[in-house]
């Protein structure tokens, strides 16, 4: 059997927060393989079309494949039908893929956890797609990954209804930073992406320097 410590994983902190102007997604930049920091500059927030995006946590190979598959399937559906795709429909599609993936016999466990967010004609939405393929919508915020317990502590304390976009971006940064301070599998930087009426935009990429200059 494969040694799990040699499997590259995004031992991670990711989050999604709704506010009155849209949705904020954030994630750290570190990928680990057991106790080794395998990559210090990984993207964990991915656009899925013009008005949807997701965050990733789990086994990197499975995460990368599922992101490619859901993007391709959504493009094909749009080409075939010409119909607009709701955020819930897109999240359900990915949840079905995760459900199938985790149940395939494999030498390496296909564990993946996604936070899915977007805007459609019904408004802004955030969904939790858990590693077993279950799907649930949240009205305020979500976090995933090994550092989520630290992020949730900040979110539970500081989140307020009808926060502005600027307030929500600041909260997202504080929440990820709390995990960077205590979770060894999260670190090296932060990405923040917003989804608003104007569309999807990466608004921050920040590097956290942990090296010693000599």
C-alpha beads as a LAMMPS data file, in Angstrom:
LAMMPS data file: protein, C-alpha beads

214 atoms
213 bonds

1 atom types
1 bond types

-500.0 500.0 xlo xhi
-500.0 500.0 ylo yhi
-500.0 500.0 zlo zhi

Masses

1 110.0

Atoms # bond

1 1 1 0.000 0.000 0.000
2 1 1 1.167 3.521 -0.758
3 1 1 2.653 5.517 2.071
4 1 1 0.343 8.464 2.729
5 1 1 3.248 10.595 3.941
6 1 1 4.586 10.654 0.358
7 1 1 1.305 11.917 -1.072
8 1 1 1.272 15.640 -1.717
9 1 1 -1.635 17.245 0.116
10 1 1 -2.843 20.769 0.567
11 1 1 -2.898 20.632 4.345
12 1 1 -4.701 23.853 4.167
13 1 1 -6.732 26.794 5.360
14 1 1 -9.427 27.985 2.972
15 1 1 -12.585 29.977 3.594
16 1 1 -15.590 31.621 1.970
17 1 1 -17.516 34.551 3.472
18 1 1 -20.742 36.147 2.244
19 1 1 -21.283 39.872 2.651
20 1 1 -23.784 42.430 1.420
21 1 1 -21.767 43.075 -1.761
22 1 1 -20.814 39.529 -2.696
23 1 1 -18.489 36.718 -1.605
24 1 1 -14.860 36.648 -0.458
25 1 1 -12.722 33.520 -0.892
26 1 1 -9.302 33.122 0.706
27 1 1 -6.623 30.472 1.115
28 1 1 -3.044 29.991 2.210
29 1 1 -0.265 28.985 -0.220
30 1 1 1.442 25.910 1.314
31 1 1 1.315 22.287 0.144
32 1 1 2.693 19.476 2.275
33 1 1 3.764 15.843 1.918
34 1 1 3.639 14.414 5.402
35 1 1 5.913 16.662 7.484
36 1 1 7.667 18.068 4.393
37 1 1 6.668 21.426 2.901
38 1 1 6.478 20.271 -0.721
39 1 1 5.543 23.611 -2.277
40 1 1 5.475 27.120 -0.816
41 1 1 3.486 28.862 -3.545
42 1 1 0.365 26.893 -4.501
43 1 1 -2.899 28.331 -5.802
44 1 1 -5.905 26.990 -3.891
45 1 1 -8.596 29.345 -5.224
46 1 1 -9.698 28.631 -8.805
47 1 1 -12.189 30.403 -11.066
48 1 1 -14.925 28.197 -12.510
49 1 1 -16.338 30.495 -15.159
50 1 1 -16.910 34.237 -14.903
51 1 1 -19.013 34.269 -11.720
52 1 1 -18.022 31.118 -9.829
53 1 1 -14.922 29.954 -7.992
54 1 1 -13.848 27.263 -5.549
55 1 1 -11.209 26.608 -2.924
56 1 1 -9.391 23.302 -2.651
57 1 1 -8.102 21.048 0.108
58 1 1 -7.028 17.418 0.059
59 1 1 -4.896 15.148 -2.119
60 1 1 -3.475 17.398 -4.825
61 1 1 -3.780 14.972 -7.754
62 1 1 -7.474 14.374 -7.070
63 1 1 -8.152 18.060 -6.498
64 1 1 -6.473 19.041 -9.775
65 1 1 -8.330 16.413 -11.782
66 1 1 -11.734 17.253 -10.319
67 1 1 -11.246 20.978 -10.972
68 1 1 -10.398 20.265 -14.619
69 1 1 -13.369 17.908 -14.998
70 1 1 -15.969 20.232 -13.513
71 1 1 -14.756 23.176 -15.617
72 1 1 -14.933 21.045 -18.772
73 1 1 -18.378 19.645 -17.946
74 1 1 -19.799 23.107 -17.264
75 1 1 -18.409 24.438 -20.550
76 1 1 -19.877 21.480 -22.446
77 1 1 -23.272 21.932 -20.814
78 1 1 -23.296 25.589 -21.754
79 1 1 -22.334 24.822 -25.366
80 1 1 -24.952 22.086 -25.704
81 1 1 -27.873 23.867 -24.095
82 1 1 -27.016 27.554 -24.228
83 1 1 -28.716 27.825 -20.839
84 1 1 -27.373 29.711 -17.859
85 1 1 -26.017 27.462 -15.113
86 1 1 -26.922 28.180 -11.503
87 1 1 -24.387 28.032 -8.703
88 1 1 -26.342 25.209 -7.077
89 1 1 -26.343 23.198 -10.304
90 1 1 -22.575 23.616 -10.683
91 1 1 -21.962 22.720 -7.026
92 1 1 -24.172 19.640 -7.356
93 1 1 -22.180 18.516 -10.387
94 1 1 -18.897 18.754 -8.488
95 1 1 -20.402 17.060 -5.418
96 1 1 -21.379 14.101 -7.605
97 1 1 -17.817 13.843 -8.895
98 1 1 -16.415 13.934 -5.360
99 1 1 -18.907 11.244 -4.285
100 1 1 -17.767 8.955 -7.118
101 1 1 -14.082 9.692 -6.624
102 1 1 -13.921 8.868 -2.914
103 1 1 -15.581 5.483 -3.514
104 1 1 -13.165 4.213 -6.144
105 1 1 -10.667 1.579 -4.918
106 1 1 -7.247 3.239 -4.978
107 1 1 -3.732 2.863 -3.591
108 1 1 -3.931 6.552 -2.620
109 1 1 -7.070 7.848 -0.842
110 1 1 -8.848 10.323 -3.126
111 1 1 -9.709 12.866 -0.433
112 1 1 -10.856 16.295 -1.611
113 1 1 -12.772 19.101 0.080
114 1 1 -14.125 22.103 -1.825
115 1 1 -15.782 25.361 -0.907
116 1 1 -17.822 26.482 -3.914
117 1 1 -19.050 30.058 -4.363
118 1 1 -20.687 32.114 -7.048
119 1 1 -23.329 34.513 -8.278
120 1 1 -26.355 33.761 -10.438
121 1 1 -29.816 35.237 -11.038
122 1 1 -30.884 34.164 -7.530
123 1 1 -28.029 35.958 -5.751
124 1 1 -24.726 35.012 -4.118
125 1 1 -24.162 31.509 -2.719
126 1 1 -21.500 29.513 -0.861
127 1 1 -21.533 25.713 -0.645
128 1 1 -19.512 23.189 1.332
129 1 1 -18.664 20.078 -0.722
130 1 1 -17.368 17.657 1.887
131 1 1 -14.913 14.804 1.069
132 1 1 -17.744 12.222 1.125
133 1 1 -19.611 14.117 -1.622
134 1 1 -22.233 15.696 0.627
135 1 1 -23.347 19.225 -0.219
136 1 1 -24.646 21.981 2.047
137 1 1 -25.228 25.706 1.604
138 1 1 -24.180 28.272 4.217
139 1 1 -25.701 31.694 4.751
140 1 1 -22.642 33.328 6.295
141 1 1 -19.218 31.651 6.114
142 1 1 -17.358 28.374 5.696
143 1 1 -13.795 27.148 6.296
144 1 1 -11.955 23.978 5.321
145 1 1 -8.622 22.260 5.799
146 1 1 -6.331 21.545 8.703
147 1 1 -6.278 25.198 9.777
148 1 1 -10.052 25.650 9.656
149 1 1 -10.456 25.305 13.420
150 1 1 -8.327 28.421 13.919
151 1 1 -10.077 30.310 11.122
152 1 1 -13.491 29.430 12.553
153 1 1 -12.488 30.905 15.901
154 1 1 -11.889 34.280 14.253
155 1 1 -14.979 34.031 12.042
156 1 1 -17.262 33.148 14.953
157 1 1 -15.934 36.114 16.940
158 1 1 -15.746 38.867 14.332
159 1 1 -18.316 38.081 11.624
160 1 1 -21.334 40.401 11.398
161 1 1 -24.311 40.429 9.055
162 1 1 -24.258 42.886 6.140
163 1 1 -20.525 43.516 6.319
164 1 1 -19.029 45.629 3.527
165 1 1 -16.637 44.089 1.011
166 1 1 -13.654 45.863 2.584
167 1 1 -14.619 44.629 6.065
168 1 1 -15.051 41.093 4.739
169 1 1 -11.666 41.069 2.998
170 1 1 -10.055 42.208 6.250
171 1 1 -11.866 39.443 8.158
172 1 1 -10.743 36.856 5.606
173 1 1 -7.127 37.961 5.985
174 1 1 -7.333 37.850 9.797
175 1 1 -8.911 34.374 9.705
176 1 1 -6.272 32.862 7.425
177 1 1 -3.505 34.589 9.395
178 1 1 -4.757 32.967 12.620
179 1 1 -4.289 29.563 10.990
180 1 1 -0.859 30.486 9.628
181 1 1 0.276 31.197 13.195
182 1 1 -0.750 27.791 14.607
183 1 1 -1.298 25.231 11.814
184 1 1 1.973 23.787 10.512
185 1 1 0.344 22.646 7.254
186 1 1 -0.796 26.185 6.380
187 1 1 1.574 28.983 5.520
188 1 1 3.802 31.005 3.197
189 1 1 1.151 33.358 1.855
190 1 1 -2.475 34.275 1.275
191 1 1 -4.690 34.664 -1.791
192 1 1 -7.989 36.565 -1.650
193 1 1 -10.577 36.481 -4.454
194 1 1 -13.860 38.379 -4.585
195 1 1 -17.090 37.690 -6.456
196 1 1 -19.296 40.755 -6.928
197 1 1 -21.880 42.074 -9.374
198 1 1 -18.921 43.078 -11.559
199 1 1 -17.571 39.503 -11.652
200 1 1 -14.638 37.604 -10.218
201 1 1 -11.336 39.241 -9.256
202 1 1 -8.167 38.290 -7.380
203 1 1 -7.645 41.251 -5.061
204 1 1 -4.668 40.117 -2.984
205 1 1 -1.671 37.803 -3.184
206 1 1 0.568 38.217 -0.152
207 1 1 3.789 36.378 0.615
208 1 1 4.665 35.551 4.213
209 1 1 8.431 35.328 4.594
210 1 1 9.473 32.785 7.221
211 1 1 13.126 32.533 6.255
212 1 1 16.152 33.835 8.131
213 1 1 18.264 36.298 6.174
214 1 1 22.001 35.814 6.746

Bonds

1 1 1 2
2 1 2 3
3 1 3 4
4 1 4 5
5 1 5 6
6 1 6 7
7 1 7 8
8 1 8 9
9 1 9 10
10 1 10 11
11 1 11 12
12 1 12 13
13 1 13 14
14 1 14 15
15 1 15 16
16 1 16 17
17 1 17 18
18 1 18 19
19 1 19 20
20 1 20 21
21 1 21 22
22 1 22 23
23 1 23 24
24 1 24 25
25 1 25 26
26 1 26 27
27 1 27 28
28 1 28 29
29 1 29 30
30 1 30 31
31 1 31 32
32 1 32 33
33 1 33 34
34 1 34 35
35 1 35 36
36 1 36 37
37 1 37 38
38 1 38 39
39 1 39 40
40 1 40 41
41 1 41 42
42 1 42 43
43 1 43 44
44 1 44 45
45 1 45 46
46 1 46 47
47 1 47 48
48 1 48 49
49 1 49 50
50 1 50 51
51 1 51 52
52 1 52 53
53 1 53 54
54 1 54 55
55 1 55 56
56 1 56 57
57 1 57 58
58 1 58 59
59 1 59 60
60 1 60 61
61 1 61 62
62 1 62 63
63 1 63 64
64 1 64 65
65 1 65 66
66 1 66 67
67 1 67 68
68 1 68 69
69 1 69 70
70 1 70 71
71 1 71 72
72 1 72 73
73 1 73 74
74 1 74 75
75 1 75 76
76 1 76 77
77 1 77 78
78 1 78 79
79 1 79 80
80 1 80 81
81 1 81 82
82 1 82 83
83 1 83 84
84 1 84 85
85 1 85 86
86 1 86 87
87 1 87 88
88 1 88 89
89 1 89 90
90 1 90 91
91 1 91 92
92 1 92 93
93 1 93 94
94 1 94 95
95 1 95 96
96 1 96 97
97 1 97 98
98 1 98 99
99 1 99 100
100 1 100 101
101 1 101 102
102 1 102 103
103 1 103 104
104 1 104 105
105 1 105 106
106 1 106 107
107 1 107 108
108 1 108 109
109 1 109 110
110 1 110 111
111 1 111 112
112 1 112 113
113 1 113 114
114 1 114 115
115 1 115 116
116 1 116 117
117 1 117 118
118 1 118 119
119 1 119 120
120 1 120 121
121 1 121 122
122 1 122 123
123 1 123 124
124 1 124 125
125 1 125 126
126 1 126 127
127 1 127 128
128 1 128 129
129 1 129 130
130 1 130 131
131 1 131 132
132 1 132 133
133 1 133 134
134 1 134 135
135 1 135 136
136 1 136 137
137 1 137 138
138 1 138 139
139 1 139 140
140 1 140 141
141 1 141 142
142 1 142 143
143 1 143 144
144 1 144 145
145 1 145 146
146 1 146 147
147 1 147 148
148 1 148 149
149 1 149 150
150 1 150 151
151 1 151 152
152 1 152 153
153 1 153 154
154 1 154 155
155 1 155 156
156 1 156 157
157 1 157 158
158 1 158 159
159 1 159 160
160 1 160 161
161 1 161 162
162 1 162 163
163 1 163 164
164 1 164 165
165 1 165 166
166 1 166 167
167 1 167 168
168 1 168 169
169 1 169 170
170 1 170 171
171 1 171 172
172 1 172 173
173 1 173 174
174 1 174 175
175 1 175 176
176 1 176 177
177 1 177 178
178 1 178 179
179 1 179 180
180 1 180 181
181 1 181 182
182 1 182 183
183 1 183 184
184 1 184 185
185 1 185 186
186 1 186 187
187 1 187 188
188 1 188 189
189 1 189 190
190 1 190 191
191 1 191 192
192 1 192 193
193 1 193 194
194 1 194 195
195 1 195 196
196 1 196 197
197 1 197 198
198 1 198 199
199 1 199 200
200 1 200 201
201 1 201 202
202 1 202 203
203 1 203 204
204 1 204 205
205 1 205 206
206 1 206 207
207 1 207 208
208 1 208 209
209 1 209 210
210 1 210 211
211 1 211 212
212 1 212 213
213 1 213 214
